[in-house]
Each structure stands twice: as C-alpha cells, then as structure tokens.
Amino acid sequence: MKRTAPISMKTRPDSRRSRSRVLRRGTRAGRGAGYALVVVIWGLGIISLMIVSFMTTARMRLQAANNIAGATQADEIAQAAINLAILSLAKERQAVAQAPVQPTGALPVPTAAPQRIIHAGEPSFCGISGAAVALAVEDEGGKVDLNGANQALMKAMLIGFGLGQNDADSAAGAIVAFRSGSGDPGNASALPGKIGGRQSKQELFQTVYELDQVEGFDPSLVRQIIPFVTVHGRRPRVDAETAPPALFGALIGLKPEEVQTLRATPYPNDLDRQDPRFPAAYKQNGDSGIYLIHAESRLGMGQTAVREAIVDLNGDNGALFAIREVRRGELRFLEVLRAAQAQGGLASPC
C-alpha cells in the first residue's frame, strides 16, 4: 500500500500569518468605516440643528412681525373710533347751535329743543373691521380743573379718595403753590419759587401728568386721581351732571371705600345727580364743549390698543374742533371686550 506523505508542519506558520494579516486588514477597514459613520451622523446632527434653529428663528420673526402688524392695526382702529366720536360730538353741538330762535315780540311757537346729551364716561361697545371697540366720552367740565379749582374743592376731592384732613389740605395747597409759585407762608423751608424742596412751575398746568412734580404726590396718588382732574375744563367748579361717578361720590361725602367701589365699577350706579349733598359752592353745570374721548380696541388674535384724545369743540379760530392733547390711556374695558369676542364678537358697527 502506498503511503501518503505527511503534511509538512512548516506550512502552518505561514498560514497563520496570512490569516492574521487578513484579520488586521479587516479590523482597520472596520474601524475606518465606523469612523466615517460617526462623522456622517455627527454632520447630519449639526445640519438638523441648523435647520431647526433656522425654522425657530423664522417662526419667531414671523410671530413678532404679526404682533407688530396686529398692534399697529389695533392702534389705527382705536384712532378711527376717536375720529368717529369727534364727528358724533360735532353733530350734536351743531344741532344745538341750529336750534330755532324765537324772534323778539313774536308769539311763542312750540318747538322741540334739542336735549343736552350727558357725557359722563359711560362706555359704549361696537365693532370696527372685526375688532371689538369700547368708547367712553367724558365732559372735561365734570372734572376738577387743576388750573381753576380752589384749594377747598381739591381738598374735598382728595378726602373722598382716602387722604386724611391734614394730608388732603397739604396736597391741595401744594397744587395751588405749584401753579402760582406761592409757598405756604407758615413754612420756613418754602423759598420763593420752591415748594417743599421741589421747584414750582409758577404757571398753569399744561397736562395732568405734571402732578408727579407736585410735592406730596407719589405715583400711586397720581394714578388714582388723574381720571378725575383736568387742565382743559376752563372753570373753577364741577358740572355735577357729568362728573365721573367716583368724583361725584367723593364730593357728596361718600366713604372712601364707597368711592373706591365707584372708581373700580363706575357703571351701572344708583347715584342721584340732583343729590342735595353736592355742595353748591362746587357746582357749575353746563356743557364745557371740551371732551376726553377714551377708545380701546381688541383684535381677534388678542392685540389691544388704547388711545385718548382731548377735543375742544368750542369753535375757536373758526375751526370745527381742535385737538388739545393726545395720550396713551389705561385699559378699562378689556374684560368686557374679551368676553364679547368669546361670544362671537360685537355685531353693531361703530
């Protein structure tokens, strides 16, 4: 029998080395592929983050642009409401001016005289271009004129709003001193032109916001009484028929907490405008012809705006009206507007 030659052992080391080289090549290739995969995943992650960041930034910019556009639209609607109110007031006064006058010596002819419309700040609600609008018109003659009221009237107002007798007297005196430059002669620290360390203006108030320059008037007190004072009323007393409810309550001697209730919720109320408790010395009824128009608007998306204008319809210099002051007011009727929009909006146009 023929014998098979045994396999030489010398070939085995070569075989092992060959396999080792193959394994090392495979390991290096695997490592290279794994590194490439990590790089690709990392790059995709960075690109994804950039895309997300870009989309977020674009969304925020779009939202900011929409908010700005909405705020501008709400502001323009509030201004449009003020213009409509001015036209309505001008029409009212024109009707009064054109009322027929009985000729001298003629028999009286019964005519329906136009009735005075009281503007004491009671709001009306309507819609403009899908926005909910609140309008309130206040006769400036129903407010305490900082330039014309005497110290006693201002003191009575301040007591009604919660100041003590002494504090109210000092604050009212400070207003008089600020506008006239005359300090309290019994106060040794009051120098000519200076009241309690603050420089007095020595001329009439130009705006009610100058109250924050008067000694003793901190921001809280200024905010509390600004709605009830004016610099445009042109009269020393108050029209009891158009006085804001809280001011009327203060002057008839209601308790400060009752006055604050009227301030927070002026309408509806059960005030009697002929109340005998209203001091005759403080009363001067009659239309002043100067009105504060307060307008608020709220869009369906929630943007709001509030504008106020003081309008003089006395026909000075032959003009139909004159704008005495334009300012930003405070939101008074936001909850009513929000509730109206939640129920489908305001159907009646302005």
C-alpha positions as CSV (number, residue, x, y, z in Angstrom):
1,M,0.0,0.0,0.0
2,K,1.2,3.4,-1.0
3,R,1.7,5.8,1.9
4,T,0.6,9.3,1.7
5,A,3.2,11.8,2.6
6,P,2.5,13.7,5.8
7,I,1.8,17.4,5.5
8,S,4.8,19.4,6.4
9,M,4.4,21.4,9.6
10,K,6.4,24.2,8.0
11,T,3.3,25.4,6.1
12,R,1.3,26.1,9.2
13,P,3.1,29.2,10.5
14,D,2.7,30.8,7.0
15,S,-1.0,30.1,7.1
16,R,-1.4,31.6,10.5
17,R,0.5,34.7,9.4
18,S,-1.7,35.1,6.3
19,R,-4.9,34.8,8.4
20,S,-3.5,37.4,10.8
21,R,-2.8,39.8,8.0
22,V,-6.3,39.4,6.7
23,L,-7.8,39.9,10.2
24,R,-5.7,43.1,10.7
25,R,-6.8,44.4,7.3
26,G,-10.5,43.7,8.2
27,T,-10.1,45.4,11.6
28,R,-8.6,48.5,10.0
29,A,-11.3,48.6,7.3
30,G,-14.0,48.2,10.0
31,R,-12.5,51.0,12.1
32,G,-12.4,53.3,9.1
33,A,-16.0,52.5,8.2
34,G,-17.1,53.1,11.8
35,Y,-15.3,56.4,11.9
36,A,-16.9,57.5,8.7
37,L,-20.3,56.5,10.0
38,V,-19.8,58.6,13.2
39,V,-18.7,61.6,11.0
40,V,-21.8,61.3,8.8
41,I,-24.1,61.0,11.8
42,W,-22.4,64.0,13.5
43,G,-22.7,66.0,10.3
44,L,-26.3,65.1,9.9
45,G,-27.0,66.1,13.5
46,I,-25.3,69.5,13.0
47,I,-27.3,70.1,9.8
48,S,-30.5,69.1,11.6
49,L,-29.8,71.5,14.5
50,M,-29.1,74.3,12.0
51,I,-32.4,73.6,10.2
52,V,-34.3,73.5,13.5
53,S,-32.6,76.8,14.6
54,F,-33.4,78.5,11.3
55,M,-37.1,77.4,11.4
56,T,-37.4,78.5,15.0
57,T,-35.9,81.9,14.3
58,A,-38.0,82.3,11.2
59,R,-41.1,81.4,13.2
60,M,-40.3,83.9,16.0
61,R,-39.6,86.6,13.5
62,L,-42.9,85.9,11.7
63,Q,-44.7,85.9,15.0
64,A,-43.0,89.2,16.0
65,A,-44.0,90.7,12.6
66,N,-47.6,89.6,13.1
67,N,-47.7,91.0,16.6
68,I,-46.3,94.4,15.4
69,A,-48.8,94.4,12.5
70,G,-51.6,93.5,14.9
71,A,-50.7,96.2,17.4
72,T,-50.5,98.7,14.6
73,Q,-53.9,97.7,13.3
74,A,-55.4,97.8,16.8
75,D,-53.9,101.3,17.3
76,E,-55.3,102.5,14.0
77,I,-58.8,101.1,14.9
78,A,-58.7,102.9,18.2
79,Q,-57.8,106.2,16.4
80,A,-60.6,105.6,13.9
81,A,-63.0,105.2,16.8
82,I,-61.9,108.5,18.3
83,N,-62.5,110.2,14.9
84,L,-66.0,108.8,14.7
85,A,-66.7,110.1,18.3
86,I,-65.4,113.5,17.3
87,L,-67.8,113.6,14.3
88,S,-70.7,112.5,16.5
89,L,-69.9,115.2,19.1
90,A,-69.6,117.9,16.4
91,K,-73.0,116.8,15.0
92,E,-74.6,117.1,18.5
93,R,-73.3,120.6,19.0
94,Q,-74.3,121.6,15.5
95,A,-77.8,120.5,16.3
96,V,-77.9,122.7,19.4
97,A,-76.4,125.7,17.5
98,Q,-79.0,125.4,14.8
99,A,-82.0,125.2,17.2
100,P,-84.7,127.8,16.1
101,V,-84.6,131.0,18.0
102,Q,-87.9,132.8,18.7
103,P,-88.0,136.3,17.1
104,T,-88.5,139.2,19.5
105,G,-92.2,140.1,20.0
106,A,-93.4,137.1,18.1
107,L,-95.9,134.6,19.5
108,P,-94.1,131.6,21.0
109,V,-94.1,128.7,18.7
110,P,-93.7,125.3,20.4
111,T,-90.5,123.6,19.2
112,A,-88.7,120.6,20.3
113,A,-85.4,122.0,21.7
114,P,-82.5,119.6,21.3
115,Q,-81.9,117.9,24.6
116,R,-78.4,118.0,26.2
117,I,-76.7,114.7,25.9
118,I,-74.8,113.9,29.1
119,H,-71.2,112.6,28.6
120,A,-70.0,111.3,31.9
121,G,-67.9,108.4,30.7
122,E,-70.4,105.6,30.4
123,P,-69.0,103.2,27.8
124,S,-70.5,102.0,24.6
125,F,-69.3,98.9,22.7
126,C,-69.2,98.3,19.0
127,G,-67.1,96.7,16.2
128,I,-64.7,98.0,13.5
129,S,-63.2,95.7,10.9
130,G,-63.7,92.7,13.1
131,A,-62.2,94.3,16.2
132,A,-64.1,94.9,19.4
133,V,-64.1,98.6,20.4
134,A,-65.0,100.4,23.7
135,L,-65.7,104.1,23.6
136,A,-66.2,106.5,26.5
137,V,-66.7,110.2,26.3
138,E,-66.2,112.5,29.3
139,D,-67.0,116.1,29.5
140,E,-64.0,117.8,31.0
141,G,-66.3,120.3,32.7
142,G,-67.2,117.5,35.1
143,K,-63.7,117.2,36.5
144,V,-61.7,119.2,38.9
145,D,-59.6,121.7,36.9
146,L,-56.1,121.9,38.3
147,N,-55.7,125.4,36.9
148,G,-59.1,126.8,38.1
149,A,-60.3,125.0,41.2
150,N,-59.7,126.5,44.6
151,Q,-58.0,124.7,47.5
152,A,-61.2,123.8,49.2
153,L,-62.6,121.9,46.2
154,M,-59.4,120.0,45.7
155,K,-59.2,119.1,49.4
156,A,-62.7,117.7,49.3
157,M,-61.8,115.5,46.3
158,L,-58.7,114.2,48.0
159,I,-60.5,113.4,51.3
160,G,-63.1,111.5,49.3
161,F,-60.3,109.4,47.8
162,G,-58.9,108.5,51.2
163,L,-56.5,111.1,52.3
164,G,-56.7,112.4,55.8
165,Q,-57.7,116.0,56.5
166,N,-54.2,117.3,57.0
167,D,-52.7,115.4,54.1
168,A,-55.5,116.5,51.8
169,D,-55.1,120.1,52.8
170,S,-51.3,120.0,52.3
171,A,-51.7,118.3,48.9
172,A,-54.3,120.7,47.7
173,G,-52.2,123.6,48.9
174,A,-49.2,122.2,47.0
175,I,-51.1,122.2,43.8
176,V,-52.1,125.8,44.2
177,A,-48.5,126.7,45.2
178,F,-47.0,124.7,42.2
179,R,-49.2,126.6,39.7
180,S,-48.7,130.0,41.2
181,G,-45.3,129.8,42.9
182,S,-46.6,131.0,46.2
183,G,-45.4,128.7,49.0
184,D,-47.0,128.3,52.4
185,P,-46.2,131.4,54.4
186,G,-46.1,129.4,57.6
187,N,-43.5,127.0,56.2
188,A,-40.0,128.4,56.8
189,S,-38.5,125.9,54.4
190,A,-40.6,127.2,51.4
191,L,-38.4,129.6,49.5
192,P,-39.7,131.8,46.6
193,G,-40.2,129.5,43.6
194,K,-39.7,126.4,45.6
195,I,-42.3,124.2,47.3
196,G,-41.1,121.7,49.8
197,G,-37.8,121.3,48.1
198,R,-39.3,120.9,44.6
199,Q,-39.2,123.7,42.0
200,S,-42.6,125.2,41.5
201,K,-43.7,125.9,38.0
202,Q,-45.3,129.3,38.6
203,E,-47.6,128.9,35.6
204,L,-50.7,126.9,34.7
205,F,-50.5,123.1,34.3
206,Q,-50.2,122.0,30.7
207,T,-51.1,118.4,31.4
208,V,-52.5,116.4,34.3
209,Y,-49.3,114.3,34.3
210,E,-47.4,117.3,35.8
211,L,-49.0,116.3,39.1
212,D,-46.0,114.0,39.6
213,Q,-43.9,117.1,40.0
214,V,-46.0,118.4,42.9
215,E,-44.8,117.9,46.4
216,G,-46.6,115.1,48.2
217,F,-47.9,113.3,45.1
218,D,-46.4,109.9,44.8
219,P,-47.0,107.8,41.7
220,S,-49.8,105.9,43.4
221,L,-51.8,109.0,44.3
222,V,-51.2,110.5,40.8
223,R,-52.6,107.4,39.1
224,Q,-55.6,107.4,41.4
225,I,-56.8,110.9,40.7
226,I,-55.7,111.5,37.1
227,P,-59.0,110.3,35.7
228,F,-60.9,112.9,37.8
229,V,-58.8,116.1,37.1
230,T,-58.3,118.2,34.0
231,V,-56.3,121.2,32.8
232,H,-58.8,122.0,30.0
233,G,-62.1,122.5,31.8
234,R,-61.8,126.3,31.9
235,R,-63.9,126.6,35.0
236,P,-63.4,126.8,38.8
237,R,-66.2,124.4,39.7
238,V,-67.6,121.0,38.6
239,D,-70.5,120.0,36.4
240,A,-72.4,117.7,38.7
241,E,-74.3,116.1,35.8
242,T,-71.1,114.9,34.0
243,A,-68.8,114.4,36.9
244,P,-67.3,110.8,36.9
245,P,-69.2,108.7,39.4
246,A,-66.3,108.3,41.8
247,L,-65.7,112.1,41.8
248,F,-69.4,112.8,42.3
249,G,-69.4,110.3,45.2
250,A,-66.3,111.9,46.8
251,L,-67.9,115.4,46.6
252,I,-71.2,114.3,48.2
253,G,-69.3,112.8,51.1
254,L,-69.4,109.1,50.5
255,K,-67.0,107.0,52.5
256,P,-63.6,106.4,50.8
257,E,-64.4,102.7,50.4
258,E,-67.6,103.5,48.6
259,V,-65.7,106.0,46.4
260,Q,-63.2,103.3,45.5
261,T,-66.0,100.9,44.6
262,L,-67.4,103.6,42.2
263,R,-63.9,104.0,40.8
264,A,-63.5,100.3,40.1
265,T,-67.0,99.8,38.7
266,P,-68.5,103.2,37.8
267,Y,-71.4,101.8,35.8
268,P,-74.1,101.0,36.4
269,N,-74.7,103.0,39.6
270,D,-77.6,104.5,41.6
271,L,-76.3,108.0,42.0
272,D,-78.8,110.8,42.0
273,R,-77.3,113.7,40.0
274,Q,-79.6,116.1,41.9
275,D,-78.3,114.9,45.3
276,P,-78.6,117.9,47.7
277,R,-75.4,116.8,49.4
278,F,-73.4,118.1,46.4
279,P,-72.1,121.4,47.6
280,A,-73.5,124.4,45.7
281,A,-70.1,126.1,46.1
282,Y,-68.6,123.3,43.9
283,K,-71.3,123.2,41.3
284,Q,-71.2,124.7,37.8
285,N,-73.5,122.8,35.4
286,G,-73.3,123.2,31.7
287,D,-71.6,121.7,28.7
288,S,-67.9,122.8,28.6
289,G,-67.5,121.9,24.9
290,I,-64.3,120.0,25.8
291,Y,-64.2,116.3,25.9
292,L,-61.9,113.4,26.7
293,I,-62.5,110.5,24.3
294,H,-61.2,107.2,25.5
295,A,-61.0,104.4,22.9
296,E,-60.0,100.8,23.3
297,S,-59.7,98.1,20.6
298,R,-59.0,94.4,20.7
299,L,-58.4,92.2,17.7
300,G,-59.5,88.6,17.4
301,M,-55.8,87.5,17.9
302,G,-55.6,89.4,21.2
303,Q,-53.7,92.5,20.3
304,T,-55.0,95.6,22.1
305,A,-54.6,99.3,21.9
306,V,-55.9,102.3,23.9
307,R,-55.9,105.9,22.9
308,E,-57.2,109.1,24.5
309,A,-57.7,112.5,22.9
310,I,-58.9,115.7,24.5
311,V,-61.0,117.6,21.9
312,D,-62.2,121.2,22.0
313,L,-65.4,121.8,20.0
314,N,-65.9,125.4,21.0
315,G,-65.0,126.6,17.5
316,D,-62.0,128.7,18.4
317,N,-60.5,130.5,15.4
318,G,-63.3,129.2,13.2
319,A,-62.3,125.6,13.4
320,L,-64.8,122.8,13.8
321,F,-62.7,121.3,16.6
322,A,-59.2,121.4,18.0
323,I,-57.2,118.5,19.5
324,R,-55.8,119.8,22.8
325,E,-54.0,116.6,23.9
326,V,-53.3,113.1,22.7
327,R,-52.1,110.4,25.1
328,R,-52.0,106.8,26.0
329,G,-54.6,105.8,28.5
330,E,-55.1,102.7,30.6
331,L,-57.2,99.7,29.7
332,R,-60.6,99.9,31.4
333,F,-62.9,97.6,29.5
334,L,-60.6,94.8,28.4
335,E,-62.5,92.0,30.2
336,V,-65.8,93.2,28.5
337,L,-64.1,93.2,25.1
338,R,-62.6,89.8,25.6
339,A,-65.9,88.3,26.8
340,A,-67.7,89.8,23.8
341,Q,-65.3,88.3,21.4
342,A,-65.5,84.9,23.1
343,Q,-69.3,85.1,22.4
344,G,-68.9,85.8,18.8
345,G,-67.9,89.5,18.7
346,L,-69.8,92.8,18.7
347,A,-72.4,92.9,16.0
348,S,-73.2,96.6,16.0
349,P,-70.8,98.7,14.0
350,C,-69.4,101.9,15.4
